[in-house]
Amino acid sequence: MRRAASLALLGSCAFAAPVLAQQSDATDGLGSVESENPFGRDRNVSVLERRRPAYTPEPIRIGTIELMPRLAIGAGYDDNLYAQPDDRIGDAYLRIRPRISLVRPSPNLKLSLDGELDLLRYAGRTSENATQYAVNAGARYTISKSDTLDLSLRNGRYSQERVSPDSPDQATRPIRFTLSEGTATYTHVFNRLRVRGVLNVESRDYADSVTPGGAAIDQDFRDHTTYTGTAIGEYALSPSIALFVAGSLNRRDYRERIGPVPARDSSGFELAGGASFELGRKARGALRLGYLRQDYKPAEFEDVSGFLVRGELAYFLTPLVTITGTIDRGIRETGVNGATGYLATNMTLRADYELLRNLILSMGGELEKRDFNNIDRRDDRWTWRASGSYLMSKRMALRLDLQRRTQSSWGATPGRRFADDRISVGVTFSGL
C-alpha cells in the first residue's frame, strides 16, 4: 500500500519527490507511516510527524495563495560512480535543488502546484551530470461531507541511476527518460464504510544512449503507457481496526516494435484483502495479502504470477523513538534485454530518534530481491543508510547522509556484483 507522508519535518529537512532522488542524499526528505486516518487513529505521533512550530517553515501569503520557496544545496562523494565490481571510479559532486510550491487552501476546492529543478554536477566525470525537473499539480474537491474527488498531474524528466539493473553497462552517459502521469481518486465515506476508486495513467519515454565506440544503444523498446484501475472497500470494526478488500486491473502498452523482439504488451490484476489497525498506544500499521498476475501478449514471453504482500508498521518504542518497517511485493517493468519484467520484494526497517527537539537521527536498511521473468537471473540488493537532520530555525536545516549499497546476482545470465558508498552533506532554506 502506497502512503504519502504529510510531515511538518519534511518542509524543513528537504523537499524531494522520491522519483527525483532514488539514491540517498543529504537533500532528500524522510518518510514515515502517516497518522492521518478517516477513523481517527492518531493517538500516537511518530518522530517525523511531530509538529515543531519553532522549526516549521512559514509560507508567503499573497491573498488566498500560499507560496513556499525552498532551496537545497548539497555536496558529496560517490566512491563507485559506475557501479562496477572492480576498478572502482569515484567522484565528488554538487547538487542544487530549488523548488517552489503554490497552494490555494479552501474547504471545498483546494488547489496546489509545485515545480522542482534538480541540478547534479560532478567534479571530473561530467558525462554523469544530470538536469532533472518535475512539475506537479493537484486539486481536491470536497463534494459533500461524505464524498471527495482528488486529481493530480505530474510531468518530469529524470536520469536513471548507474546502479539500476536497467542501466546498460556500456552506456557513456546515464539513460534519460520523461514521465507523465495523471491520477483521479473518488472517495465515499458512509458511517463505518469507506470506498475508493482510483484511475491512473502513466507514460514513460526513454532516450537512447551510445557506447564508447559511438554505437547507438536503443532504449525505444522500453517506451510504454500503463493504465491502472483500482477499487478499495474498507469497513471499520472499531476505531482501532478496519478490514478491507482491494482489486486492480492494469494494461501496459508498449510502442510497436520493428525487428525480432516484439513489444512487451501485457495485462494483469491484483486481488487482496487485509486490515489497517492501531495496537494500543504502541503501534499503527496495515497489511495486505493476496494474489497477482501479469499476462504477456507475445507467446514467447512467460507470464508472471505469485503471492502479493504489502504492509507497513510503525512501532512507537518511546515518544522519542519510532521504528518503521515495510514490505512490498509486486511486478516491475525492466530494461534488461530478454526479460519482460521481474517480481520484486522490498523489505525495509528504519529507526528515527529525536535526540533533541531540533536534532533527528535516523538509520535503517533495505533488502530488495528481484526474480527476473523470461531469463535465469536473481538479484539481491542491500542498502544501509544513516542520517542526521539538524533544524537550525524555521528557515534553515542541515543534514548529513551516509549510504552503502551492495548487489549480488545469480543465474545463467547474472547481473553486476558491486558495492557503492556515498557520503553527502546539505543545507535547506525554506519559506520566509
N, C-alpha and C positions, 0 to 999 in steps of 0.2 A: 504494500500500500504506500503510495507516494504521499508524503506530507510536505507542506510548505511552511517552514518555520517563520513565524512573525515575531521577531525578537527585538527588544529595545537595544540589546547589546550589539546586534548586527549593524545598526546605524552608526555605532561608534567605532567598532573594530574594523569593518570593511564593508564592501558592498557588492561583491562579485556574484553574478549569477553562476551556478555550478558549471554550466556548459562553457563558460569563458575561462574557467580555471580548473582543469582536470588535475593538474599537478598541484600538490600542496604548496602554498606560497604565503609569504607574510602580508600579501594584500588580499587574502581570501577572508570570507566570513566563516562563522562556526554554526553548525546545525544542532538541532535537538528535537526531541519529541514534543509536539505542541501541546499546550494545555487547553486551547480553545476548543470547546466541545458543546454541541447543542443540548446535551443532557447535564451540563453543569459540573463536569468532573474537573474541578480546579482547586481542590484542597491543597495540592502541592504545586510549587513553582520551582522549576529547575534552575540551576545556577545561571544558565544562559538566558532564561526567560525573565529572570528577576528584574523588576524595574529599578533603575538607578537615576532618579530625576536630576541629580547633580552632574551626571555624565551623559545624559541623553541629548543629542543634538536637537536644536530648535529650528524649524523651517522658517523661511522668509514668507510672510503672509502678504499677498497682493490681492486685496479684495477678498473673494471667496477661494482664491487659489493658494495652495501651499507649495512653495518652491524649496527644494532641498538640494543644494550643490554639495558634491563631495569630490575629493581628490586623494588618491592613494599613490604613494611613491615608495618603491621597494628596490632593493638590490640584493643579489645573491650569487651563489656559485653552485654549478652542477658539475659533478666530477665524472659523469659518463653521458655526455650530451647525446650520443648516437645509440645508446643502449646496446653496446657491444660486449660480448663475453671476454674479449681480450683487447689489448691496445686501447685502453680507455682514453678518451679525449674529454677534458673538462674545459669550462669557460665561465667567466663571470658575466652577469647580465644586469641590466637596469630595466625596471618595469614602471610605467606611468599609466594610471587608470583614472581618468576623470569621468564623473557621472553626474547627471542632473535628473531630478525627479520632479514631476508636477502632479499634484493631487487636488481634485476638487471634491472635498467631503460633502456628503449630502445623505440624509436619512433615506431618500428614495432612489437617487441615482448618483452613485459615486464613480468618478472618472479618474483615471491615472494614466500617466505617460512618462516613460523614462528612457534615457539613452546613455550608453556607456561606450567608451573607446578604450581599448587595451593595446598599449604600445610596448612591445617586448624587443629589447635591443641587446645584442651580445657584444662583448669587447673585441673578440677576434673572429669568431665564426659568424660572419654577417649573413651567410646563407640561411641561418636559423632565425633571423629576425622575423617578427610577425606583427601585423597590424590587424587587430580584430575589432569588431564592433557588434553591438546588439541594441535593438530598439524594441521596446515592449509597450503595448497599450492594453488597458483593461477597463471594463465597465461592470458595475454591479447594480442591477435594477431590482429594487425591492417591490415586487408586485403587490404583496399583501403581507400580513404578519406571518403567513404560512408559506409563501412562495417567493423564491428569488431566482434571478437569471444572471449568470456570470458569463462574460465574454472576454476573451483575451486573444491578442495577436502578437506574434513575435517574428522578427526578421534579423538575421545576423550573418556575419562572415567569421569563420573560425579557422584555426590552424591545428592540424592533428598532431598529437604528441609522437615523438620518435619511439617512445616506449609502448605505443599501441600495437597490438598484434596485426592491425590493418595497415600499418605503415610499411611501405616497401623498403627492403634493406638497401637497395641500390639508388634510391632517390637522392638527388643532390640537394633538394630542398623539401621541407615538410609539405604534406598534402594539404591544400586549402579546400574548403567547401563552404557553401552557403546553405542556410537552413531557414525555412519559412514555416510557420505553424499557426494554426487557429484552433481555439477550443471554445465550446459552448457547454455550459453546465446548468441544468434546471433542477432545483431542489424544492421538494414539498415536504413540510413537516406537519403532521396531524397528531396531536397528543403525544403518544409514545412512538409513533411510527415516522420514520424519515425515509423518503425515496429520492433517488438521484438518477438523472440520465445525463450522459456525457458523450459529446461528439467531438472527435479530434481529427485534424488533417495535418500531416507533417510532410514536407517535401525537402529533399536533400539533393544538392548538385555539386559533384566533386570535380576539381580541376586536375588536369594531367600534370605529371612531373617528367623529369628527364634523368637519365643515367649520367655518370661522369663522362661517358663517351659521346653524349648527345642524343642517344636513342630515346624515343618517347616511351613513357610509362603510362599506359592507358588506364584511366580511372572512370571512364564513362559508364562501365558496366555496373558501377555502384549507385548511379543516379536512380532514385526511386521516390515514390509517394506512398505514404501509409495512411489508410483510413481506418479509424477505430471507433466503435460504438460500445458504450458500457452502461449497464444498468445495475443499481445497487439498492437493496432494501434493508433497512436497519430497524430493529424493534428493541426498545429499552425494557428489559425485565425489571430493572430497578435503576435508581440513579447511579449505581456503581457498575452495571454490566448491561451490555446490549448485544444481541445476536444479529448477524447479517448474512445475506446471500448476495453474491455478485457474479455477473456474467458479462463477457465481452466478445465481440466479433471483430476481426480485422482483415483487411485486404492490403497486400503490398504489391504495388505495380511498378515494375522496372521498365526502363526505356527499351524499345525494340533493339535487338542485337543483330549485327551483321557479322556472320562468322560461325565457327564451330561451337561456341559456348552460347546457349540460349539464355534469355532473360530469366531471372530467378523469381518470377511471379509466384505468389503463394497466398493462401487464405488460412485463417486459423481461428481458434476460440480458446477462452478460458472459462472454467466454471469453478466456483469456490464458495465456501462457507466459513464463518468464523465468528469472532467476538471481539469487541472493544471493551475495556474494563479498567477499573481502578481498584487496587487492592489496599484498602485502608488508606493510611497516610504514607505508605512506603513505596508504592509502585503504580504505574499507569502505562497502558500499552494496548496493543491489538495484535491478533493473529488470524491469518487467513490460510486455509488449506484447500487443495482442490486438484484439478487436472488441467493440463494444457496440451494443445496440439497445433502443429503448423504443417499444412499440406502444400507441397510444391507442384506447380503445374507441369513442368517438364518431367517426363517419365524417368530420365536418368538421375534425377535428384531424389535422395531419400527424404521421407517425411520425418518430422520430429515430434515426439510426444513424451510426456513424463509427468512427474509429481510436481505440483505447484505449492510453494510455501512463501508467504510474505508475513513478516512480523516485526514489531519493534517493542521495546520495553525500556522504560525509564525507571530506574531504581533510586530512590532518594535515601542514600545511606545516612546522611545527616543534612541539616539545612544548608551546609556549605559544600557538600559533595554529591554530585549526581553521576550515576553510571548508566550509560545508554548502550543498548545492544540492538542490532538489526539483522534480519536475514531476508534475502530476496532471491528467488529462483525463477528465471524466465528465459525466453528465446530471444537472442540478439542477432542482428544482421552483421555481416563481416565483409571485409575486402580481401580476405585471404583467398588466393587462387585455388579453385577446386572445391571450396567449401561453400555451402549455401547459408550457413549461419552457425551458431553454437548455443548450447544450453549452458547458461551462466548461473552460478550460485555464488552470491556475495554474502559474507558474514562480517560484521563489524562490532567492535567493542571499544567504547571510549569513556574516560573519566574526566569530569570537569570539577575543579577545586577553586573555590573563591577564597584565596589566601588573604586578600584584603578586599575591601569594598570595591576598589578600582583595579585589582590585580587578579586575573583569572588564569589559571594554569590548566592545560589540557594535554592528555596523552591517550593514545589508542592504537589499535591495529585493525587491519582488514585482510581477509583472505578471499580472493576471487578464483573460483575454479571454472575453467572453460572446457567443455567437451564438444569438439567441433563435429559438425554433421557433414557426411559425404567424404571425409578424409580421416585417416587414422592419426589424430593429434589430440593431446590433452595438455592443458596449461594450468599451473598453479602460480598465483601471484600473491606475494605478501607485501603489505605496505604498513610501515610503522611511522607514526607521527607524534611529535611533541611540540607544543607551542605555548607562548605566554603573551597575554594581552594586558597592557597597562593603559588605563584610561586616565589621561592627564587632566582633561577638562571636557566640557561639552563639545568643544571644537577639535580636540586633538587626542589621538590614541596611537600608541606604539605597539609593535608586535614583532616577536621573534618566532621563527618556524624552522623545525628540523624534520627531515623526511628521509627514510630509507625504503627503497623498493627493490624487490628481487623477483625474478621469474624463472621457473623451471618448466621444461616441456618434454613430453614423451610421445612415442608412437613412430610409425613408419615415415611420417613427414613432420618431424618436430619443428617447433619454432625456436627462437633465440633463448639462450640462457644468459642472464645478466644480473648485475647488481648496480644500483644507481643511488647516490647520496646527494642530497641538496640541503643547503642552508640559506636562509634569507631573513632580512630584517626590513621593516617597513613602517611608514608613518601615514596616518589618515587624517585629513582635515575635513570637517563636516559642518554644515549649517552656517549660522550667522558668524 
